[in-house]
Amino acid sequence: MQLVVKWRSIWFSNSGRRLVWIALLCLVVSGCALPGQRGSSPTQPAGPAVIAAPAQLAAYHVFVTDLLTGNVASLGAQTTHVSLSVHGLGLSRDGHWLFVTDVAGGKLVAYHLNGSQLGASHRVTVGGYPVHMAQAPDGHVFVTNFGGADVSVVDTTAWRVERTIEVPAGPHGIALSPDGRYAYVACYKSATVAIISTITETLAGAIALPAGTEPYGVVTSADGRYLYVTANGRSSVYVLDAQTRRIVTDVQVGLRPQLIARSPDGKTLYVPSGSGHSLTFLDIGADAAHPIARGSTLINGYPHGVAVTPDGRYVIVADTTGKTVSVVDARTMALVATISGMQEPNDALATMG
């Protein structure tokens, strides 16, 4: 028997932009019986283990990407192997499709949803190291290609890339305006928030941030007037006026803030901080232009992805290096459950059950 080892490198960006080498072992068998030969019974490989969901999440469908294994876990229901490595999650506007970025293969993958089960899929090759996505009202999906300086526009009727839009380097987080006319892209490597017209599918403008800001995640206020951008390099959240395209203010959060989410009622922002090992609660209910830190929750590992249940009851945080997913009560800010069983949970998404 000869053992051949093939090495493949993948750049993981979520915690310190580390380079990981993964060994792919291939057995070349000479003179040995294979399964199914010489009277042996064929052996079916076991699928990925189902990750149990805590009681607090029984009313929801919760999905989590595992950066290291390339799996998507549908908690309590199913675990699906997608590719060598996956990163971000998104939901189609009609709720029928789950979008996953295959960072190893440079693809957007779409699974048809039946509750918590992933069904038939489409795969579309996009750009280098795709990370996050958003779907416009006309059905086109805008995918940020973090490894380059562009955003891919995917036609979900033909399942093909319709256009590639050049943006500043390192596009990462993306959010749509409430009316869907604009996509705002946090460009990590260029201290810029790019503004894309989803109608013309062109770059419509940009908002410059201070050097070293490293914008990472972005969401809008409920009315679309303000943008909230995590500044990974400055441990803060910047507030931008979407109309004047100027900086309004910034507020300090934990070290190395990652993605960002807004509560369904539009009154609270949730900011996981990787090196700060925390989830910060920012109050924007009284004054959307000036967030106020309400408190924080300690989170194990390197908090990265964040999702809010559709009813606003729980905040779900993917804790990458902690190998866990944390469930936080949105009302009390208490950590109420910790989910294990994944190697490097990276992003999360929740829908109603």
Phi, psi and chi 1 to 4 in degrees:
 res  aa     phi    psi   chi1   chi2   chi3   chi4
   1 MET       -  132.2  178.9 -179.6  -67.2      -
   2 GLN  -111.4  133.2  179.4 -175.1    3.0      -
   3 LEU  -104.9  121.4  178.5   63.6      -      -
   4 VAL  -113.5  126.9  178.0      -      -      -
   5 VAL  -109.1  124.4 -177.9      -      -      -
   6 LYS  -112.1  136.2  -63.7 -178.3  179.2  179.7
   7 TRP  -109.3  138.5  -66.5   89.6      -      -
   8 ARG  -132.2  135.5 -178.4  171.3 -177.5  178.4
   9 SER  -103.0  143.1   62.7      -      -      -
  10 ILE  -134.9  137.9  -60.5  178.1      -      -
  11 TRP   -95.1  113.2 -176.1   36.8      -      -
  12 PHE   -96.8  127.0  -71.1   70.5      -      -
  13 SER  -101.7   -9.6   66.2      -      -      -
  14 ASN   -76.2  -30.0   68.1  -50.9      -      -
  15 SER  -133.1   86.9   53.0      -      -      -
  16 GLY    84.2   12.6      -      -      -      -
  17 ARG    49.0   58.9  -56.2 -167.4  -57.4  -79.9
  18 ARG   -91.3  152.5   59.5 -166.0 -179.9  -80.1
  19 LEU  -100.0  124.2 -176.6   66.2      -      -
  20 VAL  -115.9  132.6  175.8      -      -      -
  21 TRP  -103.9  126.5  -68.4   86.7      -      -
  22 ILE  -112.2  127.7  -65.0  177.9      -      -
  23 ALA   -89.2  128.1      -      -      -      -
  24 LEU  -105.7  115.7  -56.1  178.1      -      -
  25 LEU   -94.5  127.4  -59.6 -179.4      -      -
  26 CYS  -121.3  123.7  -57.5      -      -      -
  27 LEU   -94.4  123.2  -68.2  178.2      -      -
  28 VAL  -103.8  111.9  180.0      -      -      -
  29 VAL   -99.9  129.9 -179.0      -      -      -
  30 SER  -127.5  120.4  175.0      -      -      -
  31 GLY    76.6   15.4      -      -      -      -
  32 CYS  -115.5  148.6  -61.4      -      -      -
  33 ALA   -74.5  139.4      -      -      -      -
  34 LEU   -96.7  158.7  -62.1  176.0      -      -
  35 PRO   -55.4  135.3  -26.3   34.1      -      -
  36 GLY    95.0  -11.4      -      -      -      -
  37 GLN  -104.4  159.9  -64.9 -179.5  -10.6      -
  38 ARG    53.1   36.2  -59.4 -177.6 -175.1  176.0
  39 GLY    82.9    2.5      -      -      -      -
  40 SER   -77.6  155.8   63.5      -      -      -
  41 SER   -90.4  136.1  -59.3      -      -      -
  42 PRO   -61.7  140.8   14.8  -21.6      -      -
  43 THR  -108.8  123.9  -58.1      -      -      -
  44 GLN   -88.4  126.0  -63.3  -63.9  -34.0      -
  45 PRO   -64.5  140.7   23.2  -32.7      -      -
  46 ALA   -71.4  140.3      -      -      -      -
  47 GLY   -78.5  170.6      -      -      -      -
  48 PRO   -60.0  144.3  -18.8   30.7      -      -
  49 ALA   -68.1  143.5      -      -      -      -
  50 VAL   -73.5  133.7  172.7      -      -      -
  51 ILE   -91.9  122.1  -53.0  -60.4      -      -
  52 ALA   -65.7  143.7      -      -      -      -
  53 ALA  -100.4  137.8      -      -      -      -
  54 PRO   -71.8  164.5   28.1  -34.9      -      -
  55 ALA   -58.1  -33.0      -      -      -      -
  56 GLN   -62.5  -24.9  -69.3   85.1   -8.7      -
  57 LEU  -103.1   13.9  -60.4 -176.9      -      -
  58 ALA   -62.4  -26.8      -      -      -      -
  59 ALA   -87.8    2.9      -      -      -      -
  60 TYR  -128.6  163.2  -44.5   99.3      -      -
  61 HIS  -103.2  120.2  -58.5  -50.5      -      -
  62 VAL  -121.0  129.9  178.3      -      -      -
  63 PHE  -118.8  141.3  -53.5   92.0      -      -
  64 VAL  -138.5  132.6 -177.5      -      -      -
  65 THR   -88.3  145.2   53.4      -      -      -
  66 ASP  -114.8  109.0 -168.5  -37.6      -      -
  67 LEU   -61.9  -34.9 -165.6   68.2      -      -
  68 LEU   -83.8  -37.5 -165.3   59.5      -      -
  69 THR   -92.7  -18.8   65.2      -      -      -
  70 GLY    77.3   19.2      -      -      -      -
  71 ASN   -98.4  155.2  -65.3  -22.2      -      -
  72 VAL  -114.9  120.9  171.3      -      -      -
  73 ALA   -95.7  124.9      -      -      -      -
  74 SER   -98.3  102.3  176.0      -      -      -
  75 LEU   -56.6  129.2  -60.2 -174.0      -      -
  76 GLY    77.7    0.1      -      -      -      -
  77 ALA  -131.5  -49.1      -      -      -      -
  78 GLN  -163.8  146.8  175.7 -171.3   27.7      -
  79 THR  -126.2  126.5  -60.5      -      -      -
  80 THR  -116.7  128.8  -58.4      -      -      -
  81 HIS   -84.0  122.3 -177.7   67.8      -      -
  82 VAL   -99.1  -50.5 -179.3      -      -      -
  83 SER  -164.9 -168.1   75.1      -      -      -
  84 LEU   -65.3  -33.3 -168.3   60.9      -      -
  85 SER  -156.9  137.7  179.4      -      -      -
  86 VAL  -127.0  159.8  -69.3      -      -      -
  87 HIS  -127.9  -76.9 -170.0   99.4      -      -
  88 GLY  -103.2  164.3      -      -      -      -
  89 LEU  -128.1  150.6  -71.7  169.4      -      -
  90 GLY  -154.7  159.4      -      -      -      -
  91 LEU  -118.7  136.7 -171.8   67.1      -      -
  92 SER   -65.4  159.3   64.3      -      -      -
  93 ARG   -63.5  -30.2  -64.1  178.2   74.5   88.3
  94 ASP   -88.3   -2.7   61.9    9.7      -      -
  95 GLY    77.4    8.0      -      -      -      -
  96 HIS   -94.6  -12.6  -66.3  162.3      -      -
  97 TRP  -130.5  137.9  -66.9   88.4      -      -
  98 LEU  -102.9  123.4 -179.0   74.1      -      -
  99 PHE   -96.4  137.7  -59.5  126.1      -      -
 100 VAL  -134.7  136.1 -174.7      -      -      -
 101 THR   -94.4  124.2   48.6      -      -      -
 102 ASP   -91.9   96.5  169.6    5.3      -      -
 103 VAL   -73.8  -28.6  -69.3      -      -      -
 104 ALA   -71.6  -38.6      -      -      -      -
 105 GLY   -98.9   -3.3      -      -      -      -
 106 GLY    66.1   43.5      -      -      -      -
 107 LYS  -130.0  155.7  -67.7  179.5  174.0   62.8
 108 LEU  -100.3  128.3  173.7   71.6      -      -
 109 VAL  -114.3  136.2 -175.0      -      -      -
 110 ALA  -124.4  125.2      -      -      -      -
 111 TYR  -110.3  133.5  -73.1   96.8      -      -
 112 HIS   -71.8  133.7 -169.0  -93.9      -      -
 113 LEU   -99.0  134.1  -82.4  178.9      -      -
 114 ASN  -126.9   84.6 -179.2   13.7      -      -
 115 GLY    68.5 -115.9      -      -      -      -
 116 SER   -97.8    1.4   58.9      -      -      -
 117 GLN   -96.8  137.7  -61.5  -68.3  -40.0      -
 118 LEU   -93.8  127.1  -53.8 -171.6      -      -
 119 GLY  -106.9 -135.6      -      -      -      -
 120 ALA   -59.2  149.5      -      -      -      -
 121 SER  -130.6  159.2   65.8      -      -      -
 122 HIS  -123.7  144.8  -65.7  -80.6      -      -
 123 ARG  -128.9  129.8  -66.9  173.8 -175.9 -102.6
 124 VAL  -129.0  125.9 -176.8      -      -      -
 125 THR   -73.1  126.2  -61.9      -      -      -
 126 VAL  -115.4 -122.5  -74.3      -      -      -
 127 GLY  -109.8 -164.2      -      -      -      -
 128 GLY   -77.2  123.9      -      -      -      -
 129 TYR    52.7   64.7 -153.3   95.1      -      -
 130 PRO   -68.9  138.8   27.2  -34.4      -      -
 131 VAL  -123.5  -48.2  -75.7      -      -      -
 132 HIS  -136.6  168.0  -64.4  -73.2      -      -
 133 MET  -153.6  162.2   79.4  -60.5  -67.9      -
 134 ALA  -150.8  142.7      -      -      -      -
 135 GLN  -104.3  127.3 -173.0  175.5   39.2      -
 136 ALA   -78.3  164.6      -      -      -      -
 137 PRO   -57.6  -28.9  -28.2   36.7      -      -
 138 ASP   -82.0    2.8   65.8    1.3      -      -
 139 GLY    98.6  -15.5      -      -      -      -
 140 HIS   -68.8  140.9  -71.0   83.7      -      -
 141 VAL  -106.8  127.8  179.3      -      -      -
 142 PHE   -99.9  120.6  -68.2   73.5      -      -
 143 VAL  -115.4  125.8 -175.6      -      -      -
 144 THR   -84.5  128.7   56.5      -      -      -
 145 ASN  -104.7   92.0  -60.0  -47.6      -      -
 146 PHE   -62.3  -29.0 -176.2   67.2      -      -
 147 GLY   -75.5   -5.4      -      -      -      -
 148 GLY  -134.6 -139.2      -      -      -      -
 149 ALA  -144.5   55.7      -      -      -      -
 150 ASP  -158.8  164.6   52.2   56.9      -      -
 151 VAL  -124.3  128.3  170.9      -      -      -
 152 SER   -89.6  138.8  -62.6      -      -      -
 153 VAL  -108.4  115.9 -176.4      -      -      -
 154 VAL  -102.7  125.4  175.7      -      -      -
 155 ASP   -81.8  113.4  179.0  -11.5      -      -
 156 THR   -85.6    1.8   55.4      -      -      -
 157 THR   -83.2  -47.6  -59.4      -      -      -
 158 ALA   -96.7  -10.0      -      -      -      -
 159 TRP    52.3   64.2  -68.7  104.5      -      -
 160 ARG  -149.7  160.1   63.6  178.3 -179.9   85.0
 161 VAL   -77.6  119.0  172.2      -      -      -
 162 GLU   -86.3  -34.0  178.7  177.4  -88.0      -
 163 ARG  -158.2  153.2 -169.3 -175.6  -55.4  -88.4
 164 THR  -121.1  124.0  -59.8      -      -      -
 165 ILE  -106.4  123.7  -55.8  169.2      -      -
 166 GLU   -75.4  134.6  -68.2 -174.4    2.9      -
 167 VAL  -137.3  172.8  -64.0      -      -      -
 168 PRO   -59.3  160.6  -27.9   36.9      -      -
 169 ALA   -64.3  144.9      -      -      -      -
 170 GLY    74.6   43.6      -      -      -      -
 171 PRO   -62.9  130.4   24.4  -34.3      -      -
 172 HIS  -126.4  -94.8 -166.8  -93.8      -      -
 173 GLY   -68.5  151.0      -      -      -      -
 174 ILE  -143.6  142.2 -177.2  170.2      -      -
 175 ALA  -144.9  145.4      -      -      -      -
 176 LEU   -94.4  150.2  -68.7 -177.0      -      -
 177 SER   -65.8  154.3   58.9      -      -      -
 178 PRO   -55.6  -31.5  -28.5   37.2      -      -
 179 ASP   -86.1   -2.6   60.1    9.6      -      -
 180 GLY    77.1    5.8      -      -      -      -
 181 ARG   -79.4  -23.7  -66.0 -179.4   59.2 -166.9
 182 TYR  -130.3  147.3  -64.8  100.6      -      -
 183 ALA  -115.2  128.4      -      -      -      -
 184 TYR  -104.0  128.6  -57.6  105.4      -      -
 185 VAL  -122.6  122.7 -179.8      -      -      -
 186 ALA   -81.1  112.9      -      -      -      -
 187 CYS   -99.4   99.0  -62.5      -      -      -
 188 TYR   -60.5  -42.3  178.3   86.1      -      -
 189 LYS   -86.2   -0.7  -60.5  176.3 -172.6  177.3
 190 SER  -131.6    9.8   51.9      -      -      -
 191 ALA    50.7   48.3      -      -      -      -
 192 THR  -142.6  146.0  -56.6      -      -      -
 193 VAL  -107.8  115.1  173.8      -      -      -
 194 ALA   -84.1  144.7      -      -      -      -
 195 ILE  -116.6  118.5  -56.4  171.2      -      -
 196 ILE  -110.9  134.0  -68.1  173.7      -      -
 197 SER   -80.7  119.3  167.7      -      -      -
 198 THR   -76.9  -12.8   61.9      -      -      -
 199 ILE   -82.1  -49.5  -61.8  171.6      -      -
 200 THR   -91.1  -11.2   63.2      -      -      -
 201 GLU    55.1   49.9  -62.9  178.2   -2.9      -
 202 THR  -136.4  162.1   58.4      -      -      -
 203 LEU   -73.1  119.4 -176.6   64.6      -      -
 204 ALA  -100.8   -8.0      -      -      -      -
 205 GLY   162.6 -177.1      -      -      -      -
 206 ALA  -157.1  151.2      -      -      -      -
 207 ILE  -118.0  118.1  -56.1  173.7      -      -
 208 ALA   -81.6  138.4      -      -      -      -
 209 LEU  -113.5  165.1  -61.3  177.1      -      -
 210 PRO   -60.2  151.4  -25.0   35.1      -      -
 211 ALA   -57.5  140.6      -      -      -      -
 212 GLY    81.7    6.5      -      -      -      -
 213 THR   -68.1  -40.7  -59.1      -      -      -
 214 GLU    54.1   63.8  -62.4  179.2  -15.1      -
 215 PRO   -61.0  134.9   20.5  -30.6      -      -
 216 TYR  -123.4  -56.1 -158.4   77.2      -      -
 217 GLY  -119.4  159.3      -      -      -      -
 218 VAL  -150.5  139.7   56.8      -      -      -
 219 VAL  -139.4  166.9  -66.4      -      -      -
 220 THR  -109.8  163.7   73.7      -      -      -
 221 SER   -70.5  165.9   58.1      -      -      -
 222 ALA   -59.7  -33.7      -      -      -      -
 223 ASP   -92.1   -2.9   61.2    3.5      -      -
 224 GLY    83.0    0.2      -      -      -      -
 225 ARG   -70.3  -36.3  174.0   65.3 -172.2  -87.1
 226 TYR  -120.2  151.0  -60.9  104.5      -      -
 227 LEU  -112.3  141.4  -50.0  177.5      -      -
 228 TYR  -118.8  119.0  -53.7  100.6      -      -
 229 VAL  -122.9  125.5 -177.8      -      -      -
 230 THR   -75.8  129.0   53.1      -      -      -
 231 ALA  -100.9   93.8      -      -      -      -
 232 ASN   -59.4  -34.8 -170.8  -92.3      -      -
 233 GLY   -84.4  -11.4      -      -      -      -
 234 ARG  -122.5    4.8  -66.4 -163.9  171.4 -145.8
 235 SER    53.7   46.2  -59.7      -      -      -
 236 SER  -148.7  171.5   62.7      -      -      -
 237 VAL  -116.8  124.5  170.7      -      -      -
 238 TYR   -91.3  139.7  -85.2   77.3      -      -
 239 VAL  -105.2  123.3 -177.8      -      -      -
 240 LEU  -117.0  142.3  -48.5  179.6      -      -
 241 ASP   -86.2  115.6 -170.8  -47.5      -      -
 242 ALA   -69.5  -22.0      -      -      -      -
 243 GLN   -82.9  -49.4  -66.4 -179.3    0.2      -
 244 THR   -86.6  -14.5   64.1      -      -      -
 245 ARG    59.3   44.3  -59.5 -177.0  179.8  178.8
 246 ARG  -127.4  159.4  -64.5  179.4 -179.9  -85.3
 247 ILE   -76.1  132.1  -62.8  171.6      -      -
 248 VAL   -93.9  -52.2  177.2      -      -      -
 249 THR  -166.9  179.3 -171.7      -      -      -
 250 ASP  -143.6  155.8   68.0  -63.0      -      -
 251 VAL  -133.1  137.7   56.6      -      -      -
 252 GLN   -74.4  140.3  -70.4  -66.8  -60.3      -
 253 VAL  -131.5 -157.8  -70.0      -      -      -
 254 GLY   -73.6  169.6      -      -      -      -
 255 LEU   -65.5  136.1  -66.3  174.3      -      -
 256 ARG    55.2   62.9  -50.9  -62.3  -66.7 -175.2
 257 PRO   -62.7  144.8   24.2  -33.9      -      -
 258 GLN  -108.5 -119.9  -57.9  -67.3  -62.0      -
 259 LEU   -77.3  177.2  -62.2  176.8      -      -
 260 ILE  -148.3  145.3 -177.1  170.6      -      -
 261 ALA  -135.1  157.0      -      -      -      -
 262 ARG  -118.6  144.4 -167.8 -167.0   72.6 -144.0
 263 SER   -68.1  152.5   61.4      -      -      -
 264 PRO   -58.8  -28.5  -26.7   36.2      -      -
 265 ASP   -84.0   -1.1   63.9    8.3      -      -
 266 GLY    76.2   13.9      -      -      -      -
 267 LYS  -104.8  -11.2  -64.2 -179.3  179.2 -179.6
 268 THR  -139.3  142.3  -52.9      -      -      -
 269 LEU  -108.9  143.4  -60.3  173.8      -      -
 270 TYR  -119.2  123.5  -54.1  103.8      -      -
 271 VAL  -127.1  106.7 -173.9      -      -      -
 272 PRO   -78.6  137.6   26.4  -29.3      -      -
 273 SER  -118.2  116.0  -63.0      -      -      -
 274 GLY   -58.7  -63.1      -      -      -      -
 275 SER   -74.6  -15.9  -63.2      -      -      -
 276 GLY   -87.0   -8.9      -      -      -      -
 277 HIS    49.6   48.8  -46.8  -64.7      -      -
 278 SER  -152.4  162.3   62.8      -      -      -
 279 LEU  -119.8  115.7  175.4   70.6      -      -
 280 THR   -94.7  137.3  -60.4      -      -      -
 281 PHE  -102.0  120.1  -70.4   65.0      -      -
 282 LEU  -112.2  125.2  -64.0  178.9      -      -
 283 ASP   -85.9  120.4 -172.0  -14.8      -      -
 284 ILE  -121.8   12.7   54.4  172.2      -      -
 285 GLY   -69.8  -40.5      -      -      -      -
 286 ALA   -80.4  -38.6      -      -      -      -
 287 ASP  -148.2  101.2 -176.1   -6.2      -      -
 288 ALA   -64.1  -22.9      -      -      -      -
 289 ALA   -82.9  -15.2      -      -      -      -
 290 HIS  -135.8   84.2  -62.1   88.4      -      -
 291 PRO   -61.5  147.1  -19.8   32.0      -      -
 292 ILE  -122.2  128.0  -62.3  174.3      -      -
 293 ALA   -68.4  122.5      -      -      -      -
 294 ARG   -96.3  -19.2 -176.5  154.3   54.7   92.3
 295 GLY   152.6 -179.0      -      -      -      -
 296 SER  -149.1  161.6   63.9      -      -      -
 297 THR  -122.2  132.4  -55.9      -      -      -
 298 LEU   -71.1  133.9  -69.5  177.1      -      -
 299 ILE  -127.6  134.7  -58.3  -70.2      -      -
 300 ASN   -71.2  150.0 -179.4   46.7      -      -
 301 GLY    78.9 -140.8      -      -      -      -
 302 TYR  -122.0   86.1 -164.3   94.9      -      -
 303 PRO   -58.0  129.1  -21.6   32.6      -      -
 304 HIS  -130.4  -74.3  177.9  -96.7      -      -
 305 GLY   -81.2  150.9      -      -      -      -
 306 VAL  -145.0  139.6   58.5      -      -      -
 307 ALA  -139.9  154.5      -      -      -      -
 308 VAL  -120.1  135.3 -172.5      -      -      -
 309 THR   -62.9  147.5   55.6      -      -      -
 310 PRO   -56.6  -25.1  -27.5   36.9      -      -
 311 ASP   -90.4    1.6   57.3    3.1      -      -
 312 GLY    77.7    8.3      -      -      -      -
 313 ARG   -75.3  -39.8 -175.9   71.1  175.7   82.9
 314 TYR  -130.7  151.3  -63.2  102.9      -      -
 315 VAL  -111.8  131.5 -175.1      -      -      -
 316 ILE  -114.0  127.3  -57.8  162.9      -      -
 317 VAL  -124.1  127.8 -175.8      -      -      -
 318 ALA   -87.7  123.8      -      -      -      -
 319 ASP  -105.1   41.6  -45.4  -33.4      -      -
 320 THR     6.8  -90.6   56.5      -      -      -
 321 THR   -67.9  -16.4   62.0      -      -      -
 322 GLY   -79.1  -11.0      -      -      -      -
 323 LYS    59.4   29.6  -60.4 -175.3  178.1 -177.2
 324 THR  -136.9  165.8   55.2      -      -      -
 325 VAL  -120.6  127.8  174.0      -      -      -
 326 SER  -101.8  141.7  -64.4      -      -      -
 327 VAL  -115.3  121.1 -177.9      -      -      -
 328 VAL  -116.7  134.3  177.8      -      -      -
 329 ASP   -72.0  119.4 -171.9  -49.2      -      -
 330 ALA   -68.1  -22.7      -      -      -      -
 331 ARG   -84.8  -41.1  -65.3  177.5  -61.9 -173.9
 332 THR  -100.9  -11.7   65.9      -      -      -
 333 MET    65.3   17.2  -63.9 -172.5  -69.7      -
 334 ALA   -88.7  141.4      -      -      -      -
 335 LEU   -76.3  117.1  177.8   65.9      -      -
 336 VAL  -110.0  -14.2  -65.8      -      -      -
 337 ALA  -160.7  149.2      -      -      -      -
 338 THR  -130.7  129.9  -58.6      -      -      -
 339 ILE  -110.3  128.1  -54.7  161.9      -      -
 340 SER  -113.4  177.7   59.2      -      -      -
 341 GLY   113.6   -5.3      -      -      -      -
 342 MET  -111.6  159.2  -74.5  160.3  -81.6      -
 343 GLN   -89.7  -43.2  -67.9  -59.2  -55.0      -
 344 GLU  -151.7   71.6 -164.7  158.8  -24.4      -
 345 PRO   -60.3  131.9   18.9  -29.0      -      -
 346 ASN  -120.2  -40.8 -169.4   68.9      -      -
 347 ASP  -141.7  157.7 -159.4    7.8      -      -
 348 ALA  -138.5  154.9      -      -      -      -
 349 LEU  -150.2  140.6 -174.9  146.8      -      -
 350 ALA  -131.0  138.9      -      -      -      -
 351 THR  -128.0  166.6   66.4      -      -      -
 352 MET   -75.4  145.7  -69.0  -57.4  -61.6      -
 353 GLY   -80.2      -      -      -      -      -
